[in-house]
């Protein structure tokens, strides 16, 4: 046996005459302050040692002579269960190691090494099982822990945690034991897992997940968890991974004293989080209270999913009172009913289980297409629009009739009632859908509806989802009251958003397609889309028929005496306008592309989606927070 390198002999573990087995440790060498083992290549008996412990040897120097035995033979003097002769010549530590190795079979794993055991014990302090009282209080409120939500969201066994051993930056005022036991992970669990891995490969399912832990310092933002956040945000941006943020917590934490800072306004977390906008899908989930800095991050998310018992605000009770603005309970600030109605909350659910399910479902639309789907009954679409052109209806029935069964996810249902926005799938392919709502202002587009539609177009455009628009609008809402709400600016957002689209846009006119409002619902104009088609119930005009008659035939109407004669002329003129603006006449002049059977709409869109292409992102895409 020769030395594998220039070294010094530290210890011999065998002596001449000792029997050894293949793999037994023979001698320990030291070089550059590191120890190297030399082991027996086969079973045999030691005949001679050529150096003593403490001597130096050159590379490839002869260390000992080993008489090897055939592979099938036992070493001399050994039988099953016998102790190797050489053990008598081993050091106590080496003999113990050899004995331990012999006593453990593969079916009986060795006890953890001391260094590994220390790591395992330290990690155990970060888990819910180490804090039963805190977990019990959480459950008593009807809420789950941060780790329970992550375990529910991620595929089983897929979550890899970053920064688990961090504690609050309060070593100057608290003991290490106190911090480890009471500030695990510095109040924030961060890592990477897969979501919807049953349906998508790891490259599409991998997701960055970050959860503030409300059982640790009220889920506040400490210096260490800011560092953890920044680390994961960098990973997400570099690898284009979606992000899910469980945002419950009270904002900045003034008690971190280990950092020699005054205000902490230099932290990069908020800028880093905002840089994800338009680059990757970002989902915010809230149960309980979410105030101040936590709410600022939440507001940067593409979509906010919140429970009915949640409160969201830019300042909690202490901040409000400190500003001299009054004394309020936490539940008085930004309750879900208010935040859903004003558009802050996109998806309102009953509890955290539903919130996690909604987050999982939302992410799926940006992960890819489903191979399996169930198509709705296409004939049902023929009955969506009433034959009476003045009768209202629920246009969500058209949305449900177009998409795969069970795939419709409506967003911002409490806000902008004039336009429905939803995600869905057509033959497995994810799409974004807009639809005018005739139940609200007859389908006229007001400021809130326009804001909702414009932001939704940006969302789908940023993440590559084709858009389908169902049109039934008399146009933009008009009048002194609506102009007080900056209607001009708000509705024009739809034109601006559409002008920057890189995704295919398809429009289907269900009934009314009038004026600028109809143009806004068709990406800025009927020929700005990949295709604009109409159902047989479609009717068109530069403005609403009734208004067009009153404006265009004012003199003729005024010439008739007020009463039945004038009304008869008015009705006749409206009928002429309606006849002229019917869908088939629009198709004949090529202002729209086709008039189709409602039952063929889904198949027609599927073929168009298959042919259309999404243009590459140019890196400048963004989604407004509003």
VEXDO-385494 format. One record per residue (C-alpha): residue number from 0; x, y negated, z negated. Coordinates in steps of 0.02 Angstrom, whole numbers. Each point is the difference from the previous one (the first is absolute). Layout:
   n      u      v      w
 NUM      X      Y      Z
...
***
This chain:
   n      u      v      w
   0      0      0      0
   1     73   -169     53
   2    -32   -176    -63
   3   -117    -97    115
   4     90   -165    -39
   5    144    -80    -94
   6    -56      2   -181
   7     36     42   -182
   8    -61    160    -82
   9   -124    -45   -138
  10    -54    172    -60
  11     13    183     48
  12   -160    100    -28
  13     78    170     41
  14    156     94    -48
  15     96    141     84
  16    -97    161    -10
  17   -171    -84     -5
  18   -136     67    114
  19   -100   -133     93
  20   -152     -5    110
  21    -26   -101    158
  22    -31   -180    -46
  23     77      9   -175
  24     95   -156    -53
  25    188     33     -4
  26     85   -167    -32
  27    -39   -185    -16
  28    112   -127     88
  29      6   -189    -22
  30     39   -130    133
  31    -38   -186      0
  32    -89     21   -168
  33   -124    122     76
  34     -8    186    -40
  35     -6    134    135
  36    -52    181    -23
  37     83    150     82
  38   -111    155      5
  39     27    181     48
  40    -45     34    183
  41    -38    183    -40
  42     -2    127   -142
  43    169     59    -61
  44    132     -2   -137
  45    125   -138    -43
  46    178     66     23
  47    106   -155    -30
  48     -9   -187    -45
  49    140   -105     74
  50    -24   -163    -98
  51    -47    -49   -176
  52   -127   -128    -59
  53     69   -176     12
  54    115     35    147
  55    -16    -92    165
  56    -24     94    164
  57     17    -50    181
  58   -134     18    131
  59    -12    184     51
  60    114     55   -141
  61    -26    182    -52
  62    -99      0   -164
  63    -36    183    -36
  64     -6    173     77
  65   -172     83      5
  66    -20    183     49
  67   -169      3     87
  68   -118    149      9
  69   -118     59    137
  70   -164    -96      0
  71   -103    151    -55
  72    110     42   -149
  73    -12    -71   -174
  74    151    -85    -75
  75    113    121    -93
  76    -55     39   -176
  77   -175    -72     26
  78   -170     81     -1
  79   -177    -66      4
  80    -26   -113   -149
  81    183      3    -52
  82     93   -158    -50
  83    141    -47    120
  84    169     37    -75
  85     62   -173     40
  86   -128    -81   -113
  87    112     34   -147
  88    130   -115     78
  89   -121   -141     42
  90    -18   -163    -95
  91   -155     -7   -112
  92    -87   -122    120
  93     39    107    153
  94    -54    159    -87
  95   -163    -82    -52
  96    -31    -58    178
  97     35    173     69
  98   -112     82   -130
  99   -141   -124     34
 100     14     30    187
 101    -11    187    -27
 102   -153    -14   -113
 103   -110    -99    119
 104    -76     79    153
 105    -75   -101    145
 106   -171     38    -72
 107     52    -79   -166
 108     64   -177     35
 109    135    -73   -108
 110    -44   -133   -128
 111     29   -176     63
 112    174    -68    -19
 113     19   -133   -134
 114     15   -142    125
 115   -152     59     97
 116    -98     22   -161
 117     36   -180    -50
 118    -69    -60    167
 119   -154    108    -14
 120    -33    -59   -177
 121     19   -181     53
 122   -119     20    146
 123   -127     85   -112
 124    -20   -164    -95
 125    -64    -84    159
 126   -145    121     24
 127   -177    -17    -63
 128     22    153   -112
 129    126    -97   -105
 130   -128   -137    -39
 131   -163     85    -48
 132    -68   -148    -99
 133     23   -122    144
 134    -78    124    121
 135   -148     29   -117
 136    -34   -187    -11
 137      4    -11    189
 138   -121    144     21
 139   -115    -75   -132
 140    -20   -150    116
 141    -52    116    140
 142    164    -34     92
 143    144    107     61
 144    186    -19    -26
 145    117    -61    135
 146     73    173     19
 147   -172     79     13
 148    -46   -117    143
 149    163     37     91
 150    -24    187    -23
 151   -174    -16     74
 152     57   -105    148
 153    154     98     51
 154      5    177     64
 155     42    121   -140
 156    185      7    -39
 157     47   -131    130
 158     32   -152   -111
 159    183    -46    -29
 160     20   -132   -134
 161    124   -144      6
 162     59    -92   -156
 163    -85    112   -128
 164    132    -31   -134
 165    -18   -189     -2
 166    -62    -83   -160
 167    -51   -178    -40
 168    143   -126      2
 169    -15    -25   -187
 170    154     88    -69
 171     51   -155    -97
 172   -158      9   -106
 173    -51    184     -1
 174     89    166    -27
 175     38    118    143
 176   -113    131    -78
 177   -144   -123    -13
 178     20    -54    181
 179     10    177     65
 180   -154     54    -95
 181   -108   -154     27
 182     55    -79    164
 183     23    151    114
 184     46    -44    180
 185    -17   -183    -54
 186   -187     13     28
 187      5     43    184
 188      6    168     89
 189     78    -10    173
 190     47    126    131
 191    -38     85    166
 192   -126    138     33
 193   -104     66    141
 194   -184    -45     21
 195   -114    103    113
 196    141    123     32
 197   -130    132     42
 198    -42    -95    159
 199    162    -88     46
 200    186     45      3
 201    117    -76   -132
 202     57   -141    115
 203   -179    -63      8
 204    -56     48   -175
 205    146    -72   -100
 206    -55   -148   -105
 207     78   -115   -128
 208   -106     -2   -159
 209     19   -126   -141
 210   -110     -3   -155
 211      6   -123   -143
 212    -29     95   -163
 213   -129    -92   -105
 214     45    106   -151
 215    175    -77     -3
 216      6   -183    -49
 217   -171    -26     84
 218     69     37    173
 219     97   -163      1
 220    139    -40    121
 221    170     18    -82
 222    173    -29     69
 223     35    185     21
 224   -162     42     85
 225     27   -148    117
 226    165     82     46
 227    -88    166     27
 228   -131    -83    108
 229    130    -88    105
 230     93    163     26
 231   -153     92     64
 232    -58   -146    107
 233    168      3     88
 234    -17    187     31
 235   -177    -25     66
 236     49   -138    121
 237    156     89     62
 238    -90    163     33
 239   -169    -74     49
 240    -93     89   -140
 241   -174    -54    -56
 242    -15    -63   -178
 243   -134     32   -131
 244      4   -115   -152
 245   -100     36   -158
 246     -2   -179    -60
 247    -83      0   -172
 248     96   -110   -122
 249     20   -169    -79
 250    133    -86    104
 251    169    -62    -57
 252     76     60   -165
 253     83   -132   -108
 254     75    124   -125
 255    145     63    106
 256    150    -79    -84
 257    148     94     72
 258     15   -110    153
 259     79   -173    -26
 260   -132    -93    100
 261   -120   -145    -29
 262   -153     28    110
 263     34    152    109
 264    -69    -86    154
 265    145     67    103
 266    -66    178      5
 267    -19     66    178
 268   -150    114    -29
 269   -135   -113     69
 270     97    -49    156
 271     50    181     28
 272   -179     60    -18
 273    -62   -133    121
 274    127     55    131
 275    -94    164     16
 276   -148    -95     72
 277    -35     55    178
 278    144    125     -7
 279    -78    145    -96
 280   -173     33    -75
 281     -8    -67   -178
 282   -140     57   -116
 283    -42    -76   -169
 284   -100     97   -130
 285    -72    -76   -159
 286    -90     65   -152
 287     -9   -100   -160
 288     82   -172     -9
 289    117    -71    132
 290     62   -175    -34
 291    137   -123     48
 292    153     79     85
 293    -85    168     19
 294   -145    -87     88
 295    121    -96    112
 296     70    164     65
 297   -175     70     17
 298    -51   -149    105
 299    140     38    124
 300    -73    172     37
 301    -87     41    164
 302   -146     74    -94
 303    -55     -8   -182
 304    -93    147    -77
 305    -74    -37   -171
 306   -114     80   -128
 307   -158    -82    -63
 308     75    -28   -172
 309    151    -93     70
 310     45   -183    -25
 311    117    -91    117
 312     66   -176    -28
 313    152   -110     23
 314      4    -27   -187
 315    -60     98   -151
 316    -82    -69   -157
 317    163    -58    -79
 318     51    -99    153
 319   -172    -76     20
 320     -8    -52   -181
 321    180    -62      5
 322    -48   -114    145
 323   -138    -78   -103
 324   -134     77    110
 325    -99     86   -135
 326     -8    164    -93
 327    -59    151     99
 328     -6    187    -22
 329     98    102    129
 330   -162     68     72
 331    -58   -178     36
 332    142    -32    121
 333    -18     63    179
 334   -123    143    -27
 335    -22    120    144
 336   -172    -65     47
 337     76   -172     33
 338    157     64     86
 339    -98    119    112
 340   -123   -135     50
 341    135   -126     43
 342    103    122    104
 343    147     33   -117
 344    -51    183    -23
 345    -11    100    161
 346    -64    164    -71
 347    -99      6   -164
 348    -11    169    -88
 349    -64     70   -163
 350    160     69    -77
 351    183     39     27
 352    -35    170     76
 353   -103    -84    136
 354    132   -136     18
 355    138    128     31
 356   -111     93    123
 357    -34   -164     93
 358    187    -39      5
 359     39    173     68
 360   -137    -18    129
 361     53   -176     51
 362    180     54     27
 363    -55    142    113
 364    -58   -121    136
 365    179    -64     15
 366     82    172     -7
 367    -68     69    163
 368   -141     93     86
 369    -96    151    -63
 370    -11    151    113
 371   -163     61    -75
 372   -158   -106     -6
 373   -189     13      6
 374    -90   -110    126
 375   -164    -85    -45
 376   -159     26    102
 377     25   -118    148
 378   -187    -13     34
 379    -26    -90   -165
 380     81   -155     75
 381   -146    -21    120
 382   -113    -46   -146
 383    115   -122    -92
 384    -61   -160     86
 385   -189    -29     -9
 386    -94    -26    163
 387    -70   -160    -73
 388    141   -123     33
 389    -50   -105   -151
 390      6    146   -123
 391    153     11   -113
 392     93    162    -35
 393    152     64    -95
 394    148      4    118
 395     94    116   -117
 396   -109    138     74
 397     92    -32    163
 398    168     12    -89
 399    -47    166    -78
 400    -62     64    168
 401    165    -39     85
 402    129     71   -119
 403     40    177    -56
 404   -114     56   -139
 405     62    -55   -171
 406    138   -109     70
 407    -75   -174    -25
 408     83   -106   -135
 409    -75   -174    -17
 410    109   -144    -62
 411    -50   -162    -89
 412   -182     53    -11
 413    -38   -135   -128
 414     65   -144    105
 415    -35    -73    172
 416   -165     92     19
 417    -22    -60    180
 418    134    119     67
 419     34    179    -52
 420    181     58      2
 421     47    183    -18
 422    128    133     39
 423    -54    160     85
 424     50    135    122
 425    -58     39    176
 426     45    179     48
 427    127     -1   -141
 428     86   -161     54
 429     -3   -142   -129
 430    -77   -165     55
 431    -56   -164    -77
 432   -181    -49     25
 433    -93   -166     -8
 434   -187    -25     16
 435   -114   -151    -12
 436   -135     18   -132
 437   -173    -54     64
 438    -64     12   -179
 439    103   -154    -47
 440    -40   -163     91
 441    -62    101    148
 442    180     50     36
 443     65   -179     11
 444    183    -15    -51
 445     33   -111   -150
 446    164    -51    -83
 447     14    151   -114
 448    -41    122    138
 449    129    -78    114
 450    135      6   -134
 451    -41    181    -33
 452      6     47    184
 453    161    -96     37
 454     95     77   -144
 455    -63    173     47
 456     65    -24    177
 457    170    -48    -71
 458      0    155   -111
 459    -36    119    143
 460    121    -90    114
 461    143      8   -125
 462    -17    187    -23
 463    -46     51    176
 464   -184     44    -12
 465   -108    -29    156
 466   -154   -108    -28
 467   -182     34     45
 468   -123   -144    -13
 469   -189     20     -2
 470    -78   -164     54
 471   -170    -68    -46
 472     13   -186    -35
 473    -91   -159     52
 474    167    -89    -20
 475     88   -100   -134
 476   -109    -67   -140
 477    -35   -186     21
 478    -75   -141   -102
 479     51   -131   -128
 480      9    124   -145
 481    121    119     84
 482    111   -142     61
 483     28    -50   -181
 484     93    166    -17
 485    127    -40    137
 486    -88    113    125
 487    101    -66    146
 488    164     57    -73
 489    -63    165    -71
 490    -85     68    155
 491    146    -51    110
 492    109    121    -98
 493    -82    140     99
 494     67    -69    164
 495    175    -23    -72
 496      5    176    -74
 497    -60     77    164
 498    128    -96    101
 499    140     89    -93
 500    -67    177     14
 501    115    140     60
 502   -132    135    -22
 503   -138     52    121
 504   -168    -88    -28
 505   -167     71     58
 506   -167    -90    -13
 507   -176     70      8
 508   -142   -125      7
 509   -147     79    -92
 510   -124   -142     27
 511     42   -186     -9
 512    158    -64     82
 513    -14   -188     -6
 514    123   -143      8
 515    166    -22    -87
 516    -46    122   -137
 517    -16    142    125
 518    165    -50     77
 519     83      4   -171
 520    -68    176    -26
 521     79     53    165
 522    180    -54    -34
 523    -30   -174     68
 524    -97     40    158
 525    -89    143     86
 526    151     35    111
 527    127    -16   -142
 528    -41    177    -54
 529     50    168     71
 530   -184     17     40
 531   -163    -88    -41
 532   -159    100     25
 533   -180    -20    -54
 534   -146    108    -49
 535   -161    -21    101
 536    -65   -111   -142
 537    140   -127     33
 538    -47   -181     35
 539    119   -141     41
 540     12   -186     17
 541    115   -149    -23
 542   -102    -36   -156
 543   -154     70    -85
 544   -148     13    118
 545   -116   -106   -105
 546    128   -138    -22
 547     45      6    185
 548   -182    -25     49
 549    -29   -143   -123
 550    160    -87     56
 551     -3     37    187
 552   -187    -26     28
 553    -32   -141   -121
 554    -81   -113    130
 555   -112    137     69
 556    -60     48   -173
 557    -29   -182    -49
 558   -108    -23    156
 559   -123    128    -67
 560   -124    -52   -134
 561     45     65   -171
 562    -95    160    -36
 563    -40    158     99
 564     58    -69    168
 565    172    -47    -62
 566     18    165    -94
 567    -50     97    154
 568    132    -88    104
 569    129     29   -135
 570    -40    186     -9
 571      9     14    189
 572    170    -86      7
 573     69    111   -140
 574    -61    154     94
 575     89    -59    158
 576    160    -29    -97
 577    -12    172    -80
 578    -28     83    168
 579    148    -91     77
 580    112     46   -146
 581    -36    185     -6
 582    148    119     -8
 583    -20     68    177
 584      7   -175     73
 585    160    -34    -99
 586     75    160     67
 587    -52    -43    178
 588     98   -163    -10
 589    148     94    -78
 590     -7   -104   -160
 591     -4    163    -95
 592     72    166     55
 593   -147    118    -16
 594   -171     34    -74
 595      0    170    -85
 596   -117    120    -85
 597     23    -24   -189
 598     19    188    -15
 599    156     -9    110
 600     86   -137   -102
 601    109    112   -106
 602     62    102    148
 603     25   -159    100
 604    106    -76   -139
 605     99    161    -23
 606     52     -2    182
 607     47   -183     -9
 608    102     27   -158
 609     92    144     81
 610     51   -110    147
 611     45   -158    -96
 612    168    -34    -80
 613     60    -90   -156
 614    141   -122     40
 615    159     12   -106
 616      7   -110   -155
 617    110   -152     21
 618     40    -19   -184
 619   -102   -158    -25
 620   -166     79    -45
 621    -86    -61   -157
 622   -164     23    -91
 623    -74   -151    -88
 624    -37     26   -184
 625   -174    -70     32
***
